[in-house]
Amino acid sequence: MTLRGVDVSVFDDAEGVASAVADELVAAAHAGMSIALTGGTSPARAYQLAAERDPDWAAASVWWGDERCVPPDHEDSNFRLARENLLDRLEAAPGEVRRIRGELGAQPAADEYDALLEGLRLEFVLLGLGPDGHVASLFPGQPTLDERRRRAVPAEPKLEPLVERVTLTVPVLSGADAVVFIVTGEQKAEALERAFAREPSAAVPGSLVRSSSGRTHVVADSAAAARL
């Protein structure tokens, strides 16, 4: 289905969602794209399947949409999630892996990532969607949603774990040729409906991120899509 110019694919369960997102990731890696990965609870299985289906990511570059200010081996690290479920399972690693060094602290890490992103346009962005409608670490009603000059900024924690974060900004996320949302579980149903079936609003950051030049694709299970 299509909602407000966004393609929406609905699968029976989380495994179907993971499989579809894995195919998207594999296609992006095979094409040598610059790919921004996400954390959260939804993408781990998609990462595992992507590594199985194409273990050669040498042509791609890998970035992150946000990160918690913890060491890279910490259980809350988005980098660790991707390393364990994707990167460590590949036979040929991406040509470039650019993690957010959250252990530096929010402002230094944001400054470093902002500089790394200068002159780069991410081509494929994978995002989750929180029950409150947040994406990356862009939270409802926060001034980070209005940032238009910087590519990466510090973000105050608004949910567990309560640690500072670094997030990419709306223009950077929306600048990708492909923006793919992975959304599973009945606890996301209201957020999904508010983000994709209503007018854009700072109360629902997910409603503000759309590919400005290409395709926005929501991949959801039937529980998450129940209110569409």
Phi and psi restraints in degrees (value plus and minus 20) as a CYANA .aco file:
   2 THR   PHI    -144.2  -104.2
   2 THR   PSI     109.4   149.4
   3 LEU   PHI    -145.0  -105.0
   3 LEU   PSI      96.6   136.6
   4 ARG   PHI      31.5    71.5
   4 ARG   PSI      22.4    62.4
   5 GLY   PHI      60.9   100.9
   5 GLY   PSI     -13.6    26.4
   6 VAL   PHI    -129.2   -89.2
   6 VAL   PSI     110.4   150.4
   7 ASP   PHI     -96.6   -56.6
   7 ASP   PSI     112.0   152.0
   8 VAL   PHI    -144.5  -104.5
   8 VAL   PSI     102.2   142.2
   9 SER   PHI    -131.6   -91.6
   9 SER   PSI     109.1   149.1
  10 VAL   PHI    -137.2   -97.2
  10 VAL   PSI     109.9   149.9
  11 PHE   PHI    -139.0   -99.0
  11 PHE   PSI     140.2   180.2
  12 ASP   PHI     -83.5   -43.5
  12 ASP   PSI     -56.0   -16.0
  13 ASP   PHI    -167.9  -127.9
  13 ASP   PSI     157.9   197.9
  14 ALA   PHI     -85.5   -45.5
  14 ALA   PSI     -50.4   -10.4
  15 GLU   PHI     -85.9   -45.9
  15 GLU   PSI     -60.0   -20.0
  16 GLY   PHI     -83.5   -43.5
  16 GLY   PSI     -59.3   -19.3
  17 VAL   PHI     -82.6   -42.6
  17 VAL   PSI     -67.4   -27.4
  18 ALA   PHI     -80.1   -40.1
  18 ALA   PSI     -60.6   -20.6
  19 SER   PHI     -84.0   -44.0
  19 SER   PSI     -64.2   -24.2
  20 ALA   PHI     -85.5   -45.5
  20 ALA   PSI     -61.8   -21.8
  21 VAL   PHI     -87.8   -47.8
  21 VAL   PSI     -57.0   -17.0
  22 ALA   PHI     -78.8   -38.8
  22 ALA   PSI     -61.7   -21.7
  23 ASP   PHI     -82.0   -42.0
  23 ASP   PSI     -59.1   -19.1
  24 GLU   PHI     -83.4   -43.4
  24 GLU   PSI     -64.1   -24.1
  25 LEU   PHI     -83.7   -43.7
  25 LEU   PSI     -63.8   -23.8
  26 VAL   PHI     -80.8   -40.8
  26 VAL   PSI     -64.4   -24.4
  27 ALA   PHI     -81.6   -41.6
  27 ALA   PSI     -61.5   -21.5
  28 ALA   PHI     -86.1   -46.1
  28 ALA   PSI     -62.2   -22.2
  29 ALA   PHI     -86.0   -46.0
  29 ALA   PSI     -63.3   -23.3
  30 HIS   PHI     -81.8   -41.8
  30 HIS   PSI     -52.9   -12.9
  31 ALA   PHI    -101.6   -61.6
  31 ALA   PSI     -22.4    17.6
  32 GLY   PHI      53.7    93.7
  32 GLY   PSI      11.2    51.2
  33 MET   PHI     -99.0   -59.0
  33 MET   PSI     142.3   182.3
  34 SER   PHI    -107.3   -67.3
  34 SER   PSI      99.3   139.3
  35 ILE   PHI    -137.7   -97.7
  35 ILE   PSI     108.2   148.2
  36 ALA   PHI    -122.1   -82.1
  36 ALA   PSI     101.9   141.9
  37 LEU   PHI    -112.8   -72.8
  37 LEU   PSI     145.2   185.2
  38 THR   PHI    -143.4  -103.4
  38 THR   PSI     145.9   185.9
  39 GLY   PHI    -127.5   -87.5
  39 GLY   PSI    -164.0  -124.0
  40 GLY   PHI      65.7   105.7
  40 GLY   PSI    -188.3  -148.3
  41 THR   PHI    -112.7   -72.7
  41 THR   PSI     -36.3     3.7
  42 SER   PHI    -107.5   -67.5
  42 SER   PSI     -52.9   -12.9
  43 PRO   PHI    -108.2   -68.2
  43 PRO   PSI     -29.2    10.8
  44 ALA   PHI     -76.0   -36.0
  44 ALA   PSI     -67.5   -27.5
  45 ARG   PHI     -85.4   -45.4
  45 ARG   PSI     -57.3   -17.3
  46 ALA   PHI     -81.5   -41.5
  46 ALA   PSI     -59.7   -19.7
  47 TYR   PHI     -83.8   -43.8
  47 TYR   PSI     -63.0   -23.0
  48 GLN   PHI     -80.3   -40.3
  48 GLN   PSI     -66.8   -26.8
  49 LEU   PHI     -86.0   -46.0
  49 LEU   PSI     -57.5   -17.5
  50 ALA   PHI     -82.5   -42.5
  50 ALA   PSI     -61.2   -21.2
  51 ALA   PHI     -85.5   -45.5
  51 ALA   PSI     -56.9   -16.9
  52 GLU   PHI     -87.1   -47.1
  52 GLU   PSI     -60.4   -20.4
  53 ARG   PHI     -99.0   -59.0
  53 ARG   PSI     -49.7    -9.7
  54 ASP   PHI    -169.4  -129.4
  54 ASP   PSI      76.5   116.5
  55 PRO   PHI    -101.8   -61.8
  55 PRO   PSI     -14.4    25.6
  56 ASP   PHI    -130.2   -90.2
  56 ASP   PSI      82.4   122.4
  57 TRP   PHI    -131.7   -91.7
  57 TRP   PSI       3.0    43.0
  58 ALA   PHI     -80.6   -40.6
  58 ALA   PSI     -48.9    -8.9
  59 ALA   PHI    -101.1   -61.1
  59 ALA   PSI     -35.9     4.1
  60 ALA   PHI    -112.5   -72.5
  60 ALA   PSI     141.9   181.9
  61 SER   PHI    -140.2  -100.2
  61 SER   PSI     123.6   163.6
  62 VAL   PHI    -140.6  -100.6
  62 VAL   PSI     111.7   151.7
  63 TRP   PHI    -150.2  -110.2
  63 TRP   PSI    -198.1  -158.1
  64 TRP   PHI    -151.8  -111.8
  64 TRP   PSI     123.7   163.7
  65 GLY   PHI     -96.8   -56.8
  65 GLY   PSI     -48.0    -8.0
  66 ASP   PHI    -184.6  -144.6
  66 ASP   PSI     148.1   188.1
  67 GLU   PHI    -175.7  -135.7
  67 GLU   PSI     128.5   168.5
  68 ARG   PHI    -105.4   -65.4
  68 ARG   PSI     130.9   170.9
  69 CYS   PHI    -103.7   -63.7
  69 CYS   PSI      52.2    92.2
  70 VAL   PHI    -154.8  -114.8
  70 VAL   PSI     142.7   182.7
  71 PRO   PHI     -81.9   -41.9
  71 PRO   PSI     136.9   176.9
  72 PRO   PHI     -87.4   -47.4
  72 PRO   PSI     -35.9     4.1
  73 ASP   PHI    -118.7   -78.7
  73 ASP   PSI     -14.5    25.5
  74 HIS   PHI     -93.6   -53.6
  74 HIS   PSI     128.3   168.3
  75 GLU   PHI     -83.6   -43.6
  75 GLU   PSI     -40.5    -0.5
  76 ASP   PHI    -112.8   -72.8
  76 ASP   PSI     -18.4    21.6
  77 SER   PHI     -96.4   -56.4
  77 SER   PSI     107.8   147.8
  78 ASN   PHI     -85.5   -45.5
  78 ASN   PSI     -54.7   -14.7
  79 PHE   PHI     -82.0   -42.0
  79 PHE   PSI     -64.3   -24.3
  80 ARG   PHI     -80.1   -40.1
  80 ARG   PSI     -62.2   -22.2
  81 LEU   PHI     -76.3   -36.3
  81 LEU   PSI     -67.2   -27.2
  82 ALA   PHI     -90.9   -50.9
  82 ALA   PSI     -56.5   -16.5
  83 ARG   PHI     -83.4   -43.4
  83 ARG   PSI     -68.8   -28.8
  84 GLU   PHI     -88.6   -48.6
  84 GLU   PSI     -55.7   -15.7
  85 ASN   PHI    -117.5   -77.5
  85 ASN   PSI     -36.8     3.2
  86 LEU   PHI    -149.0  -109.0
  86 LEU   PSI     -85.7   -45.7
  87 LEU   PHI     -81.5   -41.5
  87 LEU   PSI     -63.0   -23.0
  88 ASP   PHI     -90.3   -50.3
  88 ASP   PSI     -33.0     7.0
  89 ARG   PHI    -116.7   -76.7
  89 ARG   PSI     -24.0    16.0
  90 LEU   PHI    -104.1   -64.1
  90 LEU   PSI     128.0   168.0
  91 GLU   PHI    -104.1   -64.1
  91 GLU   PSI     -53.2   -13.2
  92 ALA   PHI    -146.2  -106.2
  92 ALA   PSI      93.7   133.7
  93 ALA   PHI     -89.6   -49.6
  93 ALA   PSI     137.6   177.6
  94 PRO   PHI     -76.0   -36.0
  94 PRO   PSI     127.7   167.7
  95 GLY   PHI     -81.7   -41.7
  95 GLY   PSI     -44.1    -4.1
  96 GLU   PHI    -166.6  -126.6
  96 GLU   PSI     109.9   149.9
  97 VAL   PHI    -144.4  -104.4
  97 VAL   PSI      94.1   134.1
  98 ARG   PHI    -139.1   -99.1
  98 ARG   PSI      69.6   109.6
  99 ARG   PHI    -102.9   -62.9
  99 ARG   PSI     140.1   180.1
 100 ILE   PHI    -104.2   -64.2
 100 ILE   PSI     102.1   142.1
 101 ARG   PHI    -105.6   -65.6
 101 ARG   PSI      55.7    95.7
 102 GLY   PHI     -80.0   -40.0
 102 GLY   PSI     -45.7    -5.7
 103 GLU   PHI     -84.3   -44.3
 103 GLU   PSI     -33.8     6.2
 104 LEU   PHI     -93.8   -53.8
 104 LEU   PSI     -38.1     1.9
 105 GLY   PHI      83.6   123.6
 105 GLY   PSI     137.2   177.2
 106 ALA   PHI     -80.8   -40.8
 106 ALA   PSI     -71.4   -31.4
 107 GLN   PHI     -88.7   -48.7
 107 GLN   PSI     -68.7   -28.7
 108 PRO   PHI     -80.4   -40.4
 108 PRO   PSI     -60.0   -20.0
 109 ALA   PHI     -86.6   -46.6
 109 ALA   PSI     -60.0   -20.0
 110 ALA   PHI     -85.5   -45.5
 110 ALA   PSI     -61.4   -21.4
 111 ASP   PHI     -82.8   -42.8
 111 ASP   PSI     -62.9   -22.9
 112 GLU   PHI     -84.3   -44.3
 112 GLU   PSI     -64.3   -24.3
 113 TYR   PHI     -90.1   -50.1
 113 TYR   PSI     -56.1   -16.1
 114 ASP   PHI     -78.4   -38.4
 114 ASP   PSI     -62.2   -22.2
 115 ALA   PHI     -88.4   -48.4
 115 ALA   PSI     -60.1   -20.1
 116 LEU   PHI     -82.2   -42.2
 116 LEU   PSI     -53.8   -13.8
 117 LEU   PHI    -102.2   -62.2
 117 LEU   PSI     -27.8    12.2
 118 GLU   PHI     -79.7   -39.7
 118 GLU   PSI     106.9   146.9
 119 GLY   PHI      62.4   102.4
 119 GLY   PSI     -21.6    18.4
 120 LEU   PHI    -126.1   -86.1
 120 LEU   PSI     118.0   158.0
 121 ARG   PHI    -133.3   -93.3
 121 ARG   PSI      95.5   135.5
 122 LEU   PHI     -81.8   -41.8
 122 LEU   PSI     120.6   160.6
 123 GLU   PHI    -122.3   -82.3
 123 GLU   PSI     -47.5    -7.5
 124 PHE   PHI    -157.3  -117.3
 124 PHE   PSI     104.5   144.5
 125 VAL   PHI    -143.1  -103.1
 125 VAL   PSI     104.3   144.3
 126 LEU   PHI    -123.7   -83.7
 126 LEU   PSI     110.9   150.9
 127 LEU   PHI    -153.7  -113.7
 127 LEU   PSI     124.5   164.5
 128 GLY   PHI    -111.7   -71.7
 128 GLY   PSI    -196.1  -156.1
 129 LEU   PHI    -162.9  -122.9
 129 LEU   PSI     100.3   140.3
 130 GLY   PHI     -96.9   -56.9
 130 GLY   PSI     141.0   181.0
 131 PRO   PHI     -78.6   -38.6
 131 PRO   PSI     -43.5    -3.5
 132 ASP   PHI    -110.8   -70.8
 132 ASP   PSI     -16.8    23.2
 133 GLY   PHI      69.1   109.1
 133 GLY   PSI     -15.1    24.9
 134 HIS   PHI     -95.6   -55.6
 134 HIS   PSI     133.5   173.5
 135 VAL   PHI    -151.0  -111.0
 135 VAL   PSI     129.1   169.1
 136 ALA   PHI      28.2    68.2
 136 ALA   PSI    -149.2  -109.2
 137 SER   PHI    -137.1   -97.1
 137 SER   PSI      20.6    60.6
 138 LEU   PHI    -118.4   -78.4
 138 LEU   PSI      88.8   128.8
 139 PHE   PHI    -123.0   -83.0
 139 PHE   PSI     136.8   176.8
 140 PRO   PHI     -74.8   -34.8
 140 PRO   PSI     111.8   151.8
 141 GLY   PHI      51.4    91.4
 141 GLY   PSI     -10.5    29.5
 142 GLN   PHI    -108.8   -68.8
 142 GLN   PSI     131.8   171.8
 143 PRO   PHI     -83.4   -43.4
 143 PRO   PSI     -39.6     0.4
 144 THR   PHI     -78.7   -38.7
 144 THR   PSI     -45.9    -5.9
 145 LEU   PHI     -88.3   -48.3
 145 LEU   PSI     -41.2    -1.2
 146 ASP   PHI    -115.8   -75.8
 146 ASP   PSI     -22.3    17.7
 147 GLU   PHI     -88.4   -48.4
 147 GLU   PSI     106.7   146.7
 148 ARG   PHI    -145.6  -105.6
 148 ARG   PSI     -27.7    12.3
 149 ARG   PHI    -117.9   -77.9
 149 ARG   PSI     -64.3   -24.3
 150 ARG   PHI    -106.6   -66.6
 150 ARG   PSI     136.2   176.2
 151 ARG   PHI    -114.6   -74.6
 151 ARG   PSI     -50.7   -10.7
 152 ALA   PHI    -157.0  -117.0
 152 ALA   PSI     118.0   158.0
 153 VAL   PHI    -159.9  -119.9
 153 VAL   PSI     136.6   176.6
 154 PRO   PHI     -88.0   -48.0
 154 PRO   PSI     133.0   173.0
 155 ALA   PHI    -158.2  -118.2
 155 ALA   PSI     113.2   153.2
 156 GLU   PHI     -95.5   -55.5
 156 GLU   PSI     122.5   162.5
 157 PRO   PHI     -90.2   -50.2
 157 PRO   PSI     116.2   156.2
 158 LYS   PHI    -142.2  -102.2
 158 LYS   PSI     -18.4    21.6
 159 LEU   PHI    -176.9  -136.9
 159 LEU   PSI     148.1   188.1
 160 GLU   PHI     -86.0   -46.0
 160 GLU   PSI     124.2   164.2
 161 PRO   PHI     -94.9   -54.9
 161 PRO   PSI     121.0   161.0
 162 LEU   PHI    -102.7   -62.7
 162 LEU   PSI      49.5    89.5
 163 VAL   PHI    -143.7  -103.7
 163 VAL   PSI     133.0   173.0
 164 GLU   PHI     -81.4   -41.4
 164 GLU   PSI     137.2   177.2
 165 ARG   PHI    -155.6  -115.6
 165 ARG   PSI     147.4   187.4
 166 VAL   PHI    -144.9  -104.9
 166 VAL   PSI     116.1   156.1
 167 THR   PHI    -156.0  -116.0
 167 THR   PSI     128.4   168.4
 168 LEU   PHI     -92.0   -52.0
 168 LEU   PSI     138.1   178.1
 169 THR   PHI    -114.7   -74.7
 169 THR   PSI     146.6   186.6
 170 VAL   PHI     -75.5   -35.5
 170 VAL   PSI     -66.7   -26.7
 171 PRO   PHI     -82.7   -42.7
 171 PRO   PSI     -54.6   -14.6
 172 VAL   PHI     -89.5   -49.5
 172 VAL   PSI     -65.9   -25.9
 173 LEU   PHI     -83.5   -43.5
 173 LEU   PSI     -61.0   -21.0
 174 SER   PHI     -96.1   -56.1
 174 SER   PSI     -33.6     6.4
 175 GLY   PHI     -98.4   -58.4
 175 GLY   PSI     -26.7    13.3
 176 ALA   PHI     -93.6   -53.6
 176 ALA   PSI     130.5   170.5
 177 ASP   PHI     -86.0   -46.0
 177 ASP   PSI     -54.3   -14.3
 178 ALA   PHI    -150.8  -110.8
 178 ALA   PSI     104.2   144.2
 179 VAL   PHI    -135.8   -95.8
 179 VAL   PSI      97.7   137.7
 180 VAL   PHI    -137.9   -97.9
 180 VAL   PSI     104.6   144.6
 181 PHE   PHI    -120.6   -80.6
 181 PHE   PSI     112.2   152.2
 182 ILE   PHI    -131.0   -91.0
 182 ILE   PSI     100.2   140.2
 183 VAL   PHI    -158.3  -118.3
 183 VAL   PSI     100.7   140.7
 184 THR   PHI    -156.1  -116.1
 184 THR   PSI     129.9   169.9
 185 GLY   PHI      79.2   119.2
 185 GLY   PSI     124.3   164.3
 186 GLU   PHI     -85.0   -45.0
 186 GLU   PSI     -42.9    -2.9
 187 GLN   PHI     -89.5   -49.5
 187 GLN   PSI     -31.4     8.6
 188 LYS   PHI    -119.5   -79.5
 188 LYS   PSI     -22.0    18.0
 189 ALA   PHI     -81.7   -41.7
 189 ALA   PSI     -65.0   -25.0
 190 GLU   PHI     -86.3   -46.3
 190 GLU   PSI     -63.1   -23.1
 191 ALA   PHI     -82.0   -42.0
 191 ALA   PSI     -60.9   -20.9
 192 LEU   PHI     -83.6   -43.6
 192 LEU   PSI     -63.7   -23.7
 193 GLU   PHI     -83.8   -43.8
 193 GLU   PSI     -62.0   -22.0
 194 ARG   PHI     -88.8   -48.8
 194 ARG   PSI     -53.1   -13.1
 195 ALA   PHI     -98.8   -58.8
 195 ALA   PSI     -49.8    -9.8
 196 PHE   PHI    -144.8  -104.8
 196 PHE   PSI     -27.3    12.7
 197 ALA   PHI    -137.7   -97.7
 197 ALA   PSI     -13.9    26.1
 198 ARG   PHI    -149.6  -109.6
 198 ARG   PSI     155.8   195.8
 199 GLU   PHI     -85.1   -45.1
 199 GLU   PSI     127.1   167.1
 200 PRO   PHI     -78.7   -38.7
 200 PRO   PSI     123.8   163.8
 201 SER   PHI    -174.7  -134.7
 201 SER   PSI     121.7   161.7
 202 ALA   PHI     -85.5   -45.5
 202 ALA   PSI     -35.1     4.9
 203 ALA   PHI     -92.4   -52.4
 203 ALA   PSI     -36.1     3.9
 204 VAL   PHI    -154.5  -114.5
 204 VAL   PSI      66.3   106.3
 205 PRO   PHI     -73.3   -33.3
 205 PRO   PSI     -51.7   -11.7
 206 GLY   PHI     -79.8   -39.8
 206 GLY   PSI     -44.0    -4.0
 207 SER   PHI     -95.2   -55.2
 207 SER   PSI     -33.2     6.8
 208 LEU   PHI    -114.9   -74.9
 208 LEU   PSI     -33.3     6.7
 209 VAL   PHI    -122.6   -82.6
 209 VAL   PSI      90.8   130.8
 210 ARG   PHI    -159.9  -119.9
 210 ARG   PSI     123.5   163.5
 211 SER   PHI     -81.5   -41.5
 211 SER   PSI     104.4   144.4
 212 SER   PHI    -100.3   -60.3
 212 SER   PSI     -34.8     5.2
 213 SER   PHI    -151.7  -111.7
 213 SER   PSI     -23.8    16.2
 214 GLY   PHI    -162.5  -122.5
 214 GLY   PSI    -143.8  -103.8
 215 ARG   PHI    -138.6   -98.6
 215 ARG   PSI     116.2   156.2
 216 THR   PHI    -133.0   -93.0
 216 THR   PSI     106.7   146.7
 217 HIS   PHI    -151.0  -111.0
 217 HIS   PSI     103.4   143.4
 218 VAL   PHI    -121.3   -81.3
 218 VAL   PSI     104.6   144.6
 219 VAL   PHI    -134.4   -94.4
 219 VAL   PSI      93.2   133.2
 220 ALA   PHI    -154.2  -114.2
 220 ALA   PSI     136.7   176.7
 221 ASP   PHI    -109.4   -69.4
 221 ASP   PSI     150.3   190.3
 222 SER   PHI     -85.0   -45.0
 222 SER   PSI     -49.1    -9.1
 223 ALA   PHI     -87.0   -47.0
 223 ALA   PSI     -64.5   -24.5
 224 ALA   PHI     -89.1   -49.1
 224 ALA   PSI     -49.7    -9.7
 225 ALA   PHI    -112.9   -72.9
 225 ALA   PSI      -9.5    30.5
 226 ALA   PHI     -81.3   -41.3
 226 ALA   PSI     -45.2    -5.2
 227 ARG   PHI    -119.6   -79.6
 227 ARG   PSI     -16.7    23.3
